[in-house]
């Protein structure tokens, strides 16, 4: 078919679809909440974005169209689709600018840019290659490499964004040498980001989680320790726990299934000396160390260590100053009398502004990286700054994707998508199935909106009163509370429009849609076991220390039945030696 004819056909179909959409909307009731007015159509923008992402493999285009469809729906007043489209385009511009102007979003984009600059500096100074070579001596097999990647992910427990941007670039060259696919690396990095930060007792997540729990119990007239309830939910965070165990299983057995098996088989066939092609625009693969320099792991350890330690200090200071400037006299007294006690550190980190703290830490690490390059005479200050800026340029595409993802989240909020889903699924239900339905509802909302924070904020105020009304036992309410927190993380983990999924793709230089499509099968597999052998039994009152071992056994048996060992038979000896 002629390209002009194809373009004309696409335009014609699009106009017809917009007209039909306008027809549906104009016939809907007015003067009511958007979730009621649009009904099932509130699901259209996220579904369009997600479907197009898989069909076209173009993340930016898919997100752009998803945002436009949402704004078009809000802009429709009559059947004049031209006027509605113009208004939608103008509203879309305002939505994107509003997302960029948000202090939290701006901080995330800036810290991503700065970390990109740090990564490029480390690479040019030879630190990345030296660290990769050092890790390769210990991670001399695919099993060890995957386990070390998970261990590093557990070490960067305090923030999911930092995890994705630190662990991926460190382990990428090691995995490439050992012929482990970028898709598998991205999965391990992503699975140790939000699932770890969500259950860590000191992280950038815990402040939101605890505040939502406290508010939820306050709504039913109960004053509880939010932190205490949070700790009691951890054993019932089945998905978070099982996905970490699943990583170990696949790493040790080398069994894979679904698209991940194909990706691993393709990676195994590659010669160790062959470069790995990155399909994503955001890649540091082409950056090489300055010629003739002596490689040193300290050129990586010091800037990365500065980033991690600086982030922890910045988290603490941010929360410390926030508490002292607040009105909670108990917390102020704690900060003044025992600022470095466990409680003091915990409260400070819970009250911190993660986006600002990570930006400050990334800026400090950038300064340290530039100084190291100059003092070691590896580069002049002009060259070092130029490389730092060059590293930031590689992250620009990620910033665009994040802005569009946030904009889609904003328009979804305006349409009332989450409220519609809650209204549809919160009807009369059996008591034992409530934890499972809450988990599924959290997963659906989080997947459709790309945000676990937003999902938790929407569901928690509804879940605790509902669970208490259905079964006024604290243990049951705790299980339902864990369903909110875990379901939100599972949906966020799968969603192609999630910021952590996007950052995991970027940090590992893996094609974004390839990462999503390979990870999806594993996440759904673990989620299915979470439901059948975790939340359904928990709804009947079965203890977690019975459910979790059963889940692990079933997960292992299923992996052996569904999967196939992707070993290293047939690799030439020289390739093995080079990989080691």
Buried (B, 14 or more C-beta within 10 A) or exposed (E): EEEEEEEEEEEEEEEEEBEEBBEBBEEBEEEEEBBBBBBEBBBBBBBBBBEBBEEEBBBBBBBBBBBBBBBBBBBBEEEEBEEBBEBBEEBBEEBBEEBBEBEBBBBBBBBBBBBBBBBBBBBBBBBBBBBBBBBBEEBBBBBBBBBBBBEBBBBBBBBBBBBBBBBBBBBBBBBBBBBBBBBBBBBBBBBBBBBBBBBBBBBBBBBBBBBBBBBBBBBBEEEBEBBEBBBBBBBBBBBBBBBBBBBBBBBEBBBBBBBBBBBBEEBBEBEBEEEBEBBBBBBBBEBEBBEEBEBBBBBBBBBBEBBBEBBBBBBBBBBBBBBEEEEEEEBBEBBEEEBEEEEBBBBBBBBBBBBBBBBBBBBBBBBBBBBBBBEBEBBEEEBBBBBBEBBBEBBBBBBBBBBBBBBBBBBBBBBBBBBBBBBEBBEEBEEBBBBBBBBBBBBBBBBBBBBBBBBBBBBBBBBBBBBBEBBEEBEBBBBBBBBBBBBBBBBBBBBBBBBBBBBBBBBBBBBBBBBBBBBBBBBBBBBBBBBBBBBBBBBEEBEBEEBBEBBBEBBBEBBBEBBEEBEBEEBEEEBBEEBE
